[in-house]
């Protein structure tokens, strides 16, 4: 019984790995893999492969300057994300992000907000008292 489970797990792992490698033929998956590999290198593996700490910049006649690249890239990345989000908000697309069919609208949104029912019930009770 354990042998069958191990076989099933190994076969599933092999198939999933081969499918992911086949996806790399498409440009968007290849670009995502390159970005993901660069991310893992920069944040996890960079210190394992380099014997030194931060890179230094030597200019003639000036003391050595340490360049802290992650601290320079962080504000730039945040600014780019802000601009992309602002443009997506300011310049919306022609179609809605979520499109519902009539059946989905009837199923997902069956009645108005409960506060509207409370307002109508209180106004009808006020009318009945007077």
N, CA, C and O atoms as a printed pandas DataFrame, in Angstrom:
     atom_number atom_name residue_name chain_id  residue_number  x_coord  y_coord  z_coord
0              1         N          UNK        A               1    0.823   -1.189    0.000
1              2        CA          UNK        A               1    0.000    0.000    0.000
2              3         C          UNK        A               1    0.873    1.261    0.000
3              4         O          UNK        A               1    0.573    2.212   -0.721
4              5         N          UNK        A               2    1.928    1.281    0.781
5              6        CA          UNK        A               2    2.817    2.445    0.822
6              7         C          UNK        A               2    3.526    2.603   -0.525
7              8         O          UNK        A               2    3.744    3.723   -0.986
8              9         N          UNK        A               3    3.883    1.488   -1.149
9             10        CA          UNK        A               3    4.548    1.545   -2.450
10            11         C          UNK        A               3    3.680    2.199   -3.503
11            12         O          UNK        A               3    4.174    2.968   -4.328
12            13         N          UNK        A               4    2.385    1.901   -3.483
13            14        CA          UNK        A               4    1.465    2.517   -4.442
14            15         C          UNK        A               4    1.352    4.015   -4.201
15            16         O          UNK        A               4    1.298    4.794   -5.153
16            17         N          UNK        A               5    1.315    4.424   -2.940
17            18        CA          UNK        A               5    1.238    5.847   -2.611
18            19         C          UNK        A               5    2.501    6.575   -3.059
19            20         O          UNK        A               5    2.425    7.669   -3.618
20            21         N          UNK        A               6    3.662    5.969   -2.815
21            22        CA          UNK        A               6    4.923    6.589   -3.236
22            23         C          UNK        A               6    4.969    6.694   -4.754
23            24         O          UNK        A               6    5.378    7.724   -5.290
24            25         N          UNK        A               7    4.550    5.625   -5.462
25            26        CA          UNK        A               7    4.509    5.660   -6.923
26            27         C          UNK        A               7    3.590    6.771   -7.424
27            28         O          UNK        A               7    3.945    7.502   -8.348
28            29         N          UNK        A               8    2.411    6.899   -6.815
29            30        CA          UNK        A               8    1.466    7.926   -7.225
30            31         C          UNK        A               8    2.033    9.325   -7.002
31            32         O          UNK        A               8    1.883   10.201   -7.854
32            33         N          UNK        A               9    2.677    9.533   -5.867
33            34        CA          UNK        A               9    3.253   10.848   -5.573
34            35         C          UNK        A               9    4.395   11.172   -6.532
35            36         O          UNK        A               9    4.479   12.295   -7.029
36            37         N          UNK        A              10    5.276   10.205   -6.801
37            38        CA          UNK        A              10    6.401   10.448   -7.697
38            39         C          UNK        A              10    5.925   10.686   -9.131
39            40         O          UNK        A              10    6.470   11.543   -9.827
40            41         N          UNK        A              11    4.933    9.949   -9.572
41            42        CA          UNK        A              11    4.398   10.138  -10.916
42            43         C          UNK        A              11    3.724   11.500  -11.038
43            44         O          UNK        A              11    3.894   12.189  -12.044
44            45         N          UNK        A              12    2.967   11.888  -10.028
45            46        CA          UNK        A              12    2.316   13.205  -10.044
46            47         C          UNK        A              12    3.349   14.323  -10.057
47            48         O          UNK        A              12    3.186   15.312  -10.771
48            49         N          UNK        A              13    4.409   14.172   -9.273
49            50        CA          UNK        A              13    5.466   15.180   -9.229
50            51         C          UNK        A              13    6.172   15.276  -10.579
51            52         O          UNK        A              13    6.437   16.378  -11.059
52            53         N          UNK        A              14    6.478   14.138  -11.195
53            54        CA          UNK        A              14    7.145   14.133  -12.498
54            55         C          UNK        A              14    6.260   14.787  -13.562
55            56         O          UNK        A              14    6.748   15.578  -14.369
56            57         N          UNK        A              15    4.973   14.466  -13.568
57            58        CA          UNK        A              15    4.060   15.057  -14.549
58            59         C          UNK        A              15    3.900   16.562  -14.344
59            60         O          UNK        A              15    3.884   17.323  -15.311
60            61         N          UNK        A              16    3.783   16.990  -13.098
61            62        CA          UNK        A              16    3.648   18.427  -12.827
62            63         C          UNK        A              16    4.909   19.172  -13.248
63            64         O          UNK        A              16    4.823   20.259  -13.818
64            65         N          UNK        A              17    6.073   18.602  -12.974
65            66        CA          UNK        A              17    7.335   19.239  -13.356
66            67         C          UNK        A              17    7.474   19.300  -14.873
67            68         O          UNK        A              17    7.908   20.318  -15.412
68            69         N          UNK        A              18    7.113   18.228  -15.563
69            70        CA          UNK        A              18    7.232   18.242  -17.026
70            71         C          UNK        A              18    6.248   19.233  -17.643
71            72         O          UNK        A              18    6.572   19.878  -18.641
72            73         N          UNK        A              19    5.064   19.364  -17.074
73            74        CA          UNK        A              19    4.101   20.340  -17.596
74            75         C          UNK        A              19    4.606   21.761  -17.386
75            76         O          UNK        A              19    4.450   22.604  -18.270
76            77         N          UNK        A              20    5.203   22.039  -16.245
77            78        CA          UNK        A              20    5.739   23.379  -16.006
78            79         C          UNK        A              20    6.899   23.688  -16.942
79            80         O          UNK        A              20    7.042   24.822  -17.401
80            81         N          UNK        A              21    7.722   22.695  -17.226
81            82        CA          UNK        A              21    8.817   22.921  -18.168
82            83         C          UNK        A              21    8.293   23.124  -19.593
83            84         O          UNK        A              21    8.870   23.905  -20.351
84            85         N          UNK        A              22    7.216   22.437  -19.968
85            86        CA          UNK        A              22    6.613   22.650  -21.289
86            87         C          UNK        A              22    6.018   24.047  -21.396
87            88         O          UNK        A              22    6.012   24.631  -22.480
88            89         N          UNK        A              23    5.519   24.591  -20.293
89            90        CA          UNK        A              23    4.937   25.940  -20.318
90            91         C          UNK        A              23    5.983   27.007  -20.604
91            92         O          UNK        A              23    5.651   28.095  -21.075
92            93         N          UNK        A              24    7.251   26.699  -20.321
93            94        CA          UNK        A              24    8.301   27.689  -20.552
94            95         C          UNK        A              24    8.489   27.997  -22.034
95            96         O          UNK        A              24    9.210   28.937  -22.366
96            97         N          UNK        A              25    7.874   27.249  -22.924
97            98        CA          UNK        A              25    7.926   27.553  -24.352
98            99         C          UNK        A              25    7.129   28.811  -24.681
99           100         O          UNK        A              25    7.396   29.474  -25.683
100          101         N          UNK        A              26    6.159   29.138  -23.844
101          102        CA          UNK        A              26    5.354   30.345  -24.053
102          103         C          UNK        A              26    6.080   31.540  -23.424
103          104         O          UNK        A              26    6.610   31.422  -22.319
104          105         N          UNK        A              27    6.111   32.674  -24.104
105          106        CA          UNK        A              27    6.893   33.823  -23.619
106          107         C          UNK        A              27    6.467   34.332  -22.240
107          108         O          UNK        A              27    7.317   34.712  -21.435
108          109         N          UNK        A              28    5.155   34.344  -21.958
109          110        CA          UNK        A              28    4.748   34.911  -20.663
110          111         C          UNK        A              28    5.198   34.033  -19.506
111          112         O          UNK        A              28    5.560   34.552  -18.450
112          113         N          UNK        A              29    5.185   32.704  -19.680
113          114        CA          UNK        A              29    5.655   31.825  -18.623
114          115         C          UNK        A              29    7.173   31.887  -18.493
115          116         O          UNK        A              29    7.710   31.797  -17.388
116          117         N          UNK        A              30    7.861   32.041  -19.616
117          118        CA          UNK        A              30    9.316   32.166  -19.581
118          119         C          UNK        A              30    9.720   33.454  -18.875
119          120         O          UNK        A              30   10.650   33.454  -18.068
120          121         N          UNK        A              31    9.025   34.556  -19.176
121          122        CA          UNK        A              31    9.329   35.835  -18.510
122          123         C          UNK        A              31    9.050   35.732  -17.015
123          124         O          UNK        A              31    9.824   36.239  -16.203
124          125         N          UNK        A              32    7.952   35.082  -16.648
125          126        CA          UNK        A              32    7.647   34.908  -15.229
126          127         C          UNK        A              32    8.691   34.061  -14.523
127          128         O          UNK        A              32    9.053   34.347  -13.382
128          129         N          UNK        A              33    9.177   33.026  -15.187
129          130        CA          UNK        A              33   10.215   32.182  -14.585
130          131         C          UNK        A              33   11.519   32.943  -14.412
131          132         O          UNK        A              33   12.211   32.779  -13.407
132          133         N          UNK        A              34   11.855   33.779  -15.394
133          134        CA          UNK        A              34   13.086   34.572  -15.282
134          135         C          UNK        A              34   12.975   35.573  -14.141
135          136         O          UNK        A              34   13.913   35.730  -13.359
136          137         N          UNK        A              35   11.836   36.250  -14.039
137          138        CA          UNK        A              35   11.632   37.211  -12.945
138          139         C          UNK        A              35   11.650   36.485  -11.594
139          140         O          UNK        A              35   12.249   36.974  -10.636
140          141         N          UNK        A              36   11.001   35.330  -11.517
141          142        CA          UNK        A              36   11.000   34.571  -10.264
142          143         C          UNK        A              36   12.384   34.101   -9.878
143          144         O          UNK        A              36   12.753   34.164   -8.705
144          145         N          UNK        A              37   13.173   33.621  -10.859
145          146        CA          UNK        A              37   14.537   33.184  -10.564
146          147         C          UNK        A              37   15.399   34.366  -10.114
147          148         O          UNK        A              37   16.204   34.234   -9.192
148          149         N          UNK        A              38   15.228   35.524  -10.768
149          150        CA          UNK        A              38   15.980   36.712  -10.356
150          151         C          UNK        A              38   15.593   37.138   -8.945
151          152         O          UNK        A              38   16.454   37.546   -8.165
152          153         N          UNK        A              39   14.310   37.049   -8.607
153          154        CA          UNK        A              39   13.847   37.398   -7.259
154          155         C          UNK        A              39   14.508   36.493   -6.218
155          156         O          UNK        A              39   15.032   36.974   -5.213
156          157         N          UNK        A              40   14.481   35.185   -6.462
157          158        CA          UNK        A              40   15.089   34.266   -5.509
158          159         C          UNK        A              40   16.593   34.486   -5.410
159          160         O          UNK        A              40   17.163   34.379   -4.324
160          161         N          UNK        A              41   17.240   34.792   -6.529
161          162        CA          UNK        A              41   18.674   35.046   -6.476
162          163         C          UNK        A              41   18.974   36.287   -5.645
163          164         O          UNK        A              41   19.851   36.264   -4.781
164          165         N          UNK        A              42   18.246   37.374   -5.906
165          166        CA          UNK        A              42   18.543   38.636   -5.224
166          167         C          UNK        A              42   18.281   38.543   -3.729
167          168         O          UNK        A              42   19.069   39.053   -2.933
168          169         N          UNK        A              43   17.192   37.902   -3.337
169          170        CA          UNK        A              43   16.831   37.933   -1.927
170          171         C          UNK        A              43   17.311   36.741   -1.123
171          172         O          UNK        A              43   17.395   36.833    0.102
172          173         N          UNK        A              44   17.630   35.625   -1.762
173          174        CA          UNK        A              44   18.009   34.447   -0.985
174          175         C          UNK        A              44   19.409   33.933   -1.291
175          176         O          UNK        A              44   20.164   33.644   -0.362
176          177         N          UNK        A              45   19.779   33.811   -2.560
177          178        CA          UNK        A              45   21.006   33.117   -2.919
178          179         C          UNK        A              45   22.195   34.021   -3.189
179          180         O          UNK        A              45   23.309   33.522   -3.344
180          181         N          UNK        A              46   22.007   35.309   -3.249
181          182        CA          UNK        A              46   23.096   36.220   -3.584
182          183         C          UNK        A              46   24.231   36.128   -2.576
183          184         O          UNK        A              46   25.400   36.168   -2.959
184          185         N          UNK        A              47   23.911   36.008   -1.317
185          186        CA          UNK        A              47   24.944   35.999   -0.282
186          187         C          UNK        A              47   25.688   34.672   -0.242
187          188         O          UNK        A              47   26.811   34.614    0.258
188          189         N          UNK        A              48   25.089   33.609   -0.754
189          190        CA          UNK        A              48   25.768   32.320   -0.786
190          191         C          UNK        A              48   26.842   32.281   -1.867
191          192         O          UNK        A              48   27.886   31.656   -1.679
192          193         N          UNK        A              49   26.596   32.947   -3.003
193          194        CA          UNK        A              49   27.507   32.863   -4.132
194          195         C          UNK        A              49   28.582   33.938   -4.122
195          196         O          UNK        A              49   29.590   33.795   -4.814
196          197         N          UNK        A              50   28.400   34.996   -3.369
197          198        CA          UNK        A              50   29.411   36.053   -3.339
198          199         C          UNK        A              50   30.139   36.007   -1.998
199          200         O          UNK        A              50   29.522   35.819   -0.949
200          201         N          UNK        A              51   31.422   36.176   -2.046
201          202        CA          UNK        A              51   32.223   36.118   -0.829
202          203         C          UNK        A              51   32.293   37.443   -0.105
203          204         O          UNK        A              51   32.788   37.504    1.020
204          205         N          UNK        A              52   31.813   38.500   -0.720
205          206        CA          UNK        A              52   31.907   39.820   -0.101
206          207         C          UNK        A              52   30.527   40.353    0.230
207          208         O          UNK        A              52   29.510   39.751   -0.116
208          209         N          UNK        A              53   30.508   41.482    0.899
209          210        CA          UNK        A              53   29.238   42.095    1.281
210          211         C          UNK        A              53   28.681   42.956    0.169
211          212         O          UNK        A              53   28.436   42.468   -0.934
212          213         N          UNK        A              54   28.480   44.214    0.445
213          214        CA          UNK        A              54   27.897   45.143   -0.526
214          215         C          UNK        A              54   28.946   45.559   -1.549
215          216         O          UNK        A              54   30.129   45.639   -1.217
216          217         N          UNK        A              55   28.534   45.826   -2.790
217          218        CA          UNK        A              55   29.502   46.295   -3.797
218          219         C          UNK        A              55   29.943   47.718   -3.484
219          220         O          UNK        A              55   29.169   48.524   -2.966
220          221         N          UNK        A              56   31.194   48.012   -3.805
221          222        CA          UNK        A              56   31.713   49.357   -3.550
222          223         C          UNK        A              56   31.991   50.041   -4.887
223          224         O          UNK        A              56   32.304   49.392   -5.885
224          225         N          UNK        A              57   31.870   51.354   -4.878
225          226        CA          UNK        A              57   32.097   52.163   -6.072
226          227         C          UNK        A              57   33.310   53.040   -5.786
227          228         O          UNK        A              57   33.274   53.873   -4.881
228          229         N          UNK        A              58   34.385   52.857   -6.554
229          230        CA          UNK        A              58   35.615   53.626   -6.349
230          231         C          UNK        A              58   35.713   54.711   -7.413
231          232         O          UNK        A              58   35.732   54.418   -8.609
232          233         N          UNK        A              59   35.773   55.949   -6.980
233          234        CA          UNK        A              59   35.971   57.078   -7.875
234          235         C          UNK        A              59   37.330   57.687   -7.576
235          236         O          UNK        A              59   37.789   57.662   -6.434
236          237         N          UNK        A              60   37.968   58.229   -8.590
237          238        CA          UNK        A              60   39.315   58.787   -8.435
238          239         C          UNK        A              60   39.298   59.955   -7.453
239          240         O          UNK        A              60   38.542   60.911   -7.624
240          241         N          UNK        A              61   40.133   59.868   -6.431
241          242        CA          UNK        A              61   40.274   60.951   -5.471
242          243         C          UNK        A              61   39.205   60.991   -4.396
243          244         O          UNK        A              61   39.296   61.825   -3.495
244          245         N          UNK        A              62   38.193   60.132   -4.445
245          246        CA          UNK        A              62   37.127   60.118   -3.447
246          247         C          UNK        A              62   37.195   58.809   -2.663
247          248         O          UNK        A              62   37.647   57.788   -3.182
248          249         N          UNK        A              63   36.751   58.849   -1.432
249          250        CA          UNK        A              63   36.726   57.586   -0.684
250          251         C          UNK        A              63   35.731   56.610   -1.317
251          252         O          UNK        A              63   34.835   57.014   -2.058
252          253         N          UNK        A              64   35.899   55.351   -1.018
253          254        CA          UNK        A              64   35.033   54.317   -1.586
254          255         C          UNK        A              64   33.597   54.522   -1.097
255          256         O          UNK        A              64   33.359   54.699    0.098
256          257         N          UNK        A              65   32.665   54.496   -2.016
257          258        CA          UNK        A              65   31.252   54.646   -1.687
258          259         C          UNK        A              65   30.582   53.282   -1.761
259          260         O          UNK        A              65   30.748   52.555   -2.740
260          261         N          UNK        A              66   29.841   52.943   -0.749
261          262        CA          UNK        A              66   29.080   51.691   -0.806
262          263         C          UNK        A              66   27.743   51.971   -1.454
263          264         O          UNK        A              66   27.044   52.915   -1.086
264          265         N          UNK        A              67   27.402   51.155   -2.405
265          266        CA          UNK        A              67   26.139   51.316   -3.118
266          267         C          UNK        A              67   25.169   50.293   -2.564
267          268         O          UNK        A              67   25.416   49.089   -2.633
268          269         N          UNK        A              68   24.076   50.771   -2.020
269          270        CA          UNK        A              68   23.059   49.891   -1.465
270          271         C          UNK        A              68   21.927   49.797   -2.488
271          272         O          UNK        A              68   20.946   50.538   -2.411
272          273         N          UNK        A              69   22.072   48.876   -3.448
273          274        CA          UNK        A              69   21.127   48.777   -4.560
274          275         C          UNK        A              69   19.704   48.478   -4.115
275          276         O          UNK        A              69   18.778   49.086   -4.652
276          277         N          UNK        A              70   19.475   47.571   -3.161
277          278        CA          UNK        A              70   18.075   47.335   -2.772
278          279         C          UNK        A              70   17.384   48.577   -2.221
279          280         O          UNK        A              70   16.192   48.777   -2.454
280          281         N          UNK        A              71   18.113   49.403   -1.501
281          282        CA          UNK        A              71   17.473   50.607   -0.965
282          283         C          UNK        A              71   17.202   51.630   -2.068
283          284         O          UNK        A              71   16.324   52.479   -1.913
284          285         N          UNK        A              72   17.937   51.564   -3.174
285          286        CA          UNK        A              72   17.662   52.454   -4.297
286          287         C          UNK        A              72   16.503   51.943   -5.143
287          288         O          UNK        A              72   15.732   52.735   -5.686
288          289         N          UNK        A              73   16.377   50.631   -5.257
289          290        CA          UNK        A              73   15.336   50.056   -6.098
290          291         C          UNK        A              73   13.965   50.037   -5.425
291          292         O          UNK        A              73   12.942   50.034   -6.109
292          293         N          UNK        A              74   13.938   50.024   -4.117
293          294        CA          UNK        A              74   12.658   49.957   -3.407
294          295         C          UNK        A              74   11.767   51.165   -3.670
295          296         O          UNK        A              74   10.596   50.981   -4.004
296          297         N          UNK        A              75   12.269   52.402   -3.534
297          298        CA          UNK        A              75   11.401   53.552   -3.853
298          299         C          UNK        A              75   11.016   53.600   -5.333
299          300         O          UNK        A              75    9.907   54.010   -5.673
300          301         N          UNK        A              76   11.929   53.182   -6.210
301          302        CA          UNK        A              76   11.612   53.164   -7.626
302          303         C          UNK        A              76   10.495   52.159   -7.919
303          304         O          UNK        A              76    9.568   52.472   -8.665
304          305         N          UNK        A              77   10.572   50.966   -7.345
305          306        CA          UNK        A              77    9.529   49.965   -7.537
306          307         C          UNK        A              77    8.199   50.407   -6.963
307          308         O          UNK        A              77    7.153   50.182   -7.572
308          309         N          UNK        A              78    8.228   51.033   -5.799
309          310        CA          UNK        A              78    6.991   51.536   -5.198
310          311         C          UNK        A              78    6.373   52.631   -6.056
311          312         O          UNK        A              78    5.152   52.699   -6.196
312          313         N          UNK        A              79    7.208   53.482   -6.628
313          314        CA          UNK        A              79    6.699   54.547   -7.494
314          315         C          UNK        A              79    6.063   53.975   -8.758
315          316         O          UNK        A              79    5.016   54.450   -9.199
316          317         N          UNK        A              80    6.688   52.966   -9.334
317          318        CA          UNK        A              80    6.142   52.337  -10.537
318          319         C          UNK        A              80    4.798   51.688  -10.222
319          320         O          UNK        A              80    3.844   51.842  -10.984
320          321         N          UNK        A              81    4.713   50.966   -9.107
321          322        CA          UNK        A              81    3.447   50.348   -8.722
322          323         C          UNK        A              81    2.363   51.389   -8.460
323          324         O          UNK        A              81    1.200   51.180   -8.804
324          325         N          UNK        A              82    2.745   52.506   -7.853
325          326        CA          UNK        A              82    1.779   53.574   -7.605
326          327         C          UNK        A              82    1.255   54.151   -8.908
327          328         O          UNK        A              82    0.055   54.386   -9.045
328          329         N          UNK        A              83    2.141   54.382   -9.864
329          330        CA          UNK        A              83    1.722   54.947  -11.152
330          331         C          UNK        A              83    0.812   53.965  -11.888
331          332         O          UNK        A              83   -0.189   54.379  -12.473
332          333         N          UNK        A              84    1.139   52.683  -11.870
333          334        CA          UNK        A              84    0.307   51.686  -12.544
334          335         C          UNK        A              84   -1.075   51.624  -11.903
335          336         O          UNK        A              84   -2.083   51.586  -12.609
336          337         N          UNK        A              85   -1.132   51.614  -10.571
337          338        CA          UNK        A              85   -2.422   51.574   -9.880
338          339         C          UNK        A              85   -3.223   52.851  -10.125
339          340         O          UNK        A              85   -4.438   52.792  -10.314
340          341         N          UNK        A              86   -2.556   53.997  -10.122
341          342        CA          UNK        A              86   -3.261   55.259  -10.361
342          343         C          UNK        A              86   -3.804   55.317  -11.782
343          344         O          UNK        A              86   -4.927   55.774  -11.995
344          345         N          UNK        A              87   -3.025   54.860  -12.754
345          346        CA          UNK        A              87   -3.512   54.871  -14.133
346          347         C          UNK        A              87   -4.664   53.893  -14.328
347          348         O          UNK        A              87   -5.600   54.180  -15.074
348          349         N          UNK        A              88   -4.604   52.743  -13.666
349          350        CA          UNK        A              88   -5.708   51.786  -13.772
350          351         C          UNK        A              88   -6.974   52.348  -13.140
351          352         O          UNK        A              88   -8.079   52.030  -13.579
352          353         N          UNK        A              89   -6.828   53.173  -12.123
353          354        CA          UNK        A              89   -7.981   53.764  -11.458
354          355         C          UNK        A              89   -8.531   54.947  -12.259
355          356         O          UNK        A              89   -9.744   55.104  -12.396
356          357         N          UNK        A              90   -7.625   55.774  -12.784
357          358        CA          UNK        A              90   -8.041   56.978  -13.507
358          359         C          UNK        A              90   -8.565   56.638  -14.902
359          360         O          UNK        A              90   -9.553   57.219  -15.349
360          361         N          UNK        A              91   -7.919   55.713  -15.583
361          362        CA          UNK        A              91   -8.298   55.337  -16.941
362          363         C          UNK        A              91   -8.892   53.932  -16.940
363          364         O          UNK        A              91   -8.203   52.969  -17.275
364          365         N          UNK        A              92  -10.169   53.806  -16.566
365          366        CA          UNK        A              92  -10.749   52.463  -16.503
366          367         C          UNK        A              92  -10.951   51.885  -17.898
367          368         O          UNK        A              92  -10.993   52.609  -18.893
368          369         N          UNK        A              93  -11.073   50.570  -17.941
369          370        CA          UNK        A              93  -11.321   49.896  -19.220
370          371         C          UNK        A              93  -12.786   50.062  -19.605
371          372         O          UNK        A              93  -13.615   50.500  -18.807
372          373         N          UNK        A              94  -13.082   49.696  -20.860
373          374        CA          UNK        A              94  -14.448   49.819  -21.364
374          375         C          UNK        A              94  -15.392   48.817  -20.713
375          376         O          UNK        A              94  -16.581   49.092  -20.556
376          377         N          UNK        A              95  -14.878   47.683  -20.341
377          378        CA          UNK        A              95  -15.744   46.658  -19.753
378          379         C          UNK        A              95  -15.450   46.532  -18.264
379          380         O          UNK        A              95  -14.384   46.930  -17.793
380          381         N          UNK        A              96  -16.398   45.979  -17.536
381          382        CA          UNK        A              96  -16.220   45.789  -16.100
382          383         C          UNK        A              96  -15.241   44.647  -15.848
383          384         O          UNK        A              96  -15.073   43.761  -16.686
384          385         N          UNK        A              97  -14.603   44.680  -14.694
385          386        CA          UNK        A              97  -13.657   43.625  -14.349
386          387         C          UNK        A              97  -14.378   42.295  -14.152
387          388         O          UNK        A              97  -13.863   41.248  -14.543
388          389         N          UNK        A              98  -15.551   42.329  -13.557
389          390        CA          UNK        A              98  -16.362   41.131  -13.374
390          391         C          UNK        A              98  -17.666   41.307  -14.136
391          392         O          UNK        A              98  -18.407   42.262  -13.904
392          393         N          UNK        A              99  -17.936   40.397  -15.033
393          394        CA          UNK        A              99  -19.177   40.464  -15.791
394          395         C          UNK        A              99  -20.074   39.322  -15.338
395          396         O          UNK        A              99  -19.661   38.162  -15.342
396          397         N          UNK        A             100  -21.287   39.646  -14.951
397          398        CA          UNK        A             100  -22.240   38.655  -14.471
398          399         C          UNK        A             100  -23.349   38.472  -15.494
399          400         O          UNK        A             100  -23.760   39.426  -16.154
400          401         N          UNK        A             101  -23.832   37.238  -15.625
401          402        CA          UNK        A             101  -25.010   36.982  -16.440
402          403         C          UNK        A             101  -26.245   37.312  -15.605
403          404         O          UNK        A             101  -26.145   37.548  -14.402
404          405         N          UNK        A             102  -27.393   37.325  -16.244
405          406        CA          UNK        A             102  -28.636   37.620  -15.522
406          407         C          UNK        A             102  -28.894   36.585  -14.438
407          408         O          UNK        A             102  -29.344   36.934  -13.347
408          409         N          UNK        A             103  -28.619   35.320  -14.722
409          410        CA          UNK        A             103  -28.840   34.271  -13.730
410          411         C          UNK        A             103  -27.912   34.443  -12.536
411          412         O          UNK        A             103  -28.325   34.226  -11.397
412          413         N          UNK        A             104  -26.658   34.831  -12.783
413          414        CA          UNK        A             104  -25.717   35.045  -11.679
414          415         C          UNK        A             104  -26.131   36.242  -10.835
415          416         O          UNK        A             104  -26.010   36.204   -9.610
416          417         N          UNK        A             105  -26.614   37.297  -11.466
417          418        CA          UNK        A             105  -27.073   38.471  -10.717
418          419         C          UNK        A             105  -28.260   38.096   -9.840
419          420         O          UNK        A             105  -28.323   38.501   -8.679
420          421         N          UNK        A             106  -29.198   37.329  -10.380
421          422        CA          UNK        A             106  -30.364   36.923   -9.604
422          423         C          UNK        A             106  -29.969   36.010   -8.446
423          424         O          UNK        A             106  -30.587   36.058   -7.382
424          425         N          UNK        A             107  -28.944   35.178   -8.644
425          426        CA          UNK        A             107  -28.522   34.254   -7.587
426          427         C          UNK        A             107  -27.658   34.951   -6.540
427          428         O          UNK        A             107  -27.837   34.724   -5.343
428          429         N          UNK        A             108  -26.729   35.791   -6.974
429          430        CA          UNK        A             108  -25.780   36.402   -6.040
430          431         C          UNK        A             108  -26.338   37.628   -5.322
431          432         O          UNK        A             108  -25.953   37.908   -4.186
432          433         N          UNK        A             109  -27.237   38.358   -5.971
433          434        CA          UNK        A             109  -27.771   39.585   -5.398
434          435         C          UNK        A             109  -29.295   39.501   -5.372
435          436         O          UNK        A             109  -29.954   40.185   -6.155
436          437         N          UNK        A             110  -29.866   38.686   -4.500
437          438        CA          UNK        A             110  -31.308   38.433   -4.575
438          439         C          UNK        A             110  -32.182   39.564   -4.082
439          440         O          UNK        A             110  -33.321   39.681   -4.534
440          441         N          UNK        A             111  -31.703   40.409   -3.172
441          442        CA          UNK        A             111  -32.559   41.458   -2.632
442          443         C          UNK        A             111  -31.721   42.695   -2.338
443          444         O          UNK        A             111  -30.492   42.615   -2.350
444          445         N          UNK        A             112  -32.337   43.808   -2.080
445          446        CA          UNK        A             112  -31.565   45.014   -1.747
446          447         C          UNK        A             112  -30.881   44.868   -0.391
447          448         O          UNK        A             112  -31.084   43.892    0.330
448          449         N          UNK        A             113  -30.099   45.827   -0.082
449          450        CA          UNK        A             113  -29.375   45.867    1.189
450          451         C          UNK        A             113  -30.374   45.788    2.351
451          452         O          UNK        A             113  -31.450   46.379    2.268
452          453         N          UNK        A             114  -30.038   45.068    3.436
453          454        CA          UNK        A             114  -30.988   44.943    4.552
454          455         C          UNK        A             114  -31.385   46.275    5.182
455          456         O          UNK        A             114  -32.465   46.374    5.765
456          457         N          UNK        A             115  -30.553   47.285    5.082
457          458        CA          UNK        A             115  -30.900   48.581    5.668
458          459         C          UNK        A             115  -32.126   49.176    4.979
459          460         O          UNK        A             115  -32.914   49.884    5.606
460          461         N          UNK        A             116  -32.282   48.886    3.693
461          462        CA          UNK        A             116  -33.444   49.417    2.981
462          463         C          UNK        A             116  -34.729   48.807    3.539
463          464         O          UNK        A             116  -35.748   49.493    3.616
464          465         N          UNK        A             117  -34.700   47.543    3.925
465          466        CA          UNK        A             117  -35.873   46.908    4.511
466          467         C          UNK        A             117  -36.161   47.524    5.885
467          468         O          UNK        A             117  -37.322   47.717    6.248
468          469         N          UNK        A             118  -35.110   47.831    6.643
469          470        CA          UNK        A             118  -35.301   48.439    7.961
470          471         C          UNK        A             118  -35.931   49.817    7.804
471          472         O          UNK        A             118  -36.819   50.194    8.569
472          473         N          UNK        A             119  -35.462   50.573    6.797
473          474        CA          UNK        A             119  -36.016   51.913    6.581
474          475         C          UNK        A             119  -37.488   51.832    6.185
475          476         O          UNK        A             119  -38.299   52.628    6.658
476          477         N          UNK        A             120  -37.833   50.898    5.341
477          478        CA          UNK        A             120  -39.226   50.811    4.912
478          479         C          UNK        A             120  -40.120   50.326    6.046
479          480         O          UNK        A             120  -41.267   50.760    6.151
480          481         N          UNK        A             121  -39.619   49.436    6.894
481          482        CA          UNK        A             121  -40.454   48.956    7.989
482          483         C          UNK        A             121  -40.662   50.034    9.042
483          484         O          UNK        A             121  -41.745   50.133    9.618
484          485         N          UNK        A             122  -39.626   50.852    9.302
485          486        CA          UNK        A             122  -39.798   51.911   10.305
486          487         C          UNK        A             122  -40.700   53.007    9.776
487          488         O          UNK        A             122  -41.468   53.592   10.539
488          489         N          UNK        A             123  -40.624   53.299    8.482
489          490        CA          UNK        A             123  -41.483   54.365    7.959
490          491         C          UNK        A             123  -42.942   53.897    7.922
491          492         O          UNK        A             123  -43.850   54.702    8.126
492          493         N          UNK        A             124  -43.173   52.617    7.667
493          494        CA          UNK        A             124  -44.559   52.141    7.666
494          495         C          UNK        A             124  -45.107   52.094    9.090
495          496         O          UNK        A             124  -46.304   52.297    9.295
496          497         N          UNK        A             125  -44.246   51.828   10.082
497          498        CA          UNK        A             125  -44.757   51.830   11.464
498          499         C          UNK        A             125  -45.047   53.249   11.923
499          500         O          UNK        A             125  -45.957   53.456   12.726
500          501         N          UNK        A             126  -44.292   54.240   11.429
501          502        CA          UNK        A             126  -44.565   55.624   11.763
502          503         C          UNK        A             126  -45.888   56.057   11.156
503          504         O          UNK        A             126  -46.652   56.796   11.778
504          505         N          UNK        A             127  -46.155   55.602    9.960
505          506        CA          UNK        A             127  -47.405   55.978    9.301
506          507         C          UNK        A             127  -48.611   55.340   10.013
507          508         O          UNK        A             127  -49.689   55.931   10.069
508          509         N          UNK        A             128  -48.421   54.154   10.544
509          510        CA          UNK        A             128  -49.546   53.498   11.203
510          511         C          UNK        A             128  -49.872   54.135   12.558
511          512         O          UNK        A             128  -51.013   54.071   13.014
512          513         N          UNK        A             129  -48.855   54.761   13.215
513          514        CA          UNK        A             129  -49.108   55.397   14.514
514          515         C          UNK        A             129  -49.871   56.698   14.369
515          516         O          UNK        A             129  -50.631   57.052   15.270
516          517         N          UNK        A             130  -49.707   57.405   13.308
517          518        CA          UNK        A             130  -50.328   58.729   13.196
518          519         C          UNK        A             130  -51.726   58.685   12.670
519          520         O          UNK        A             130  -52.365   59.728   12.526
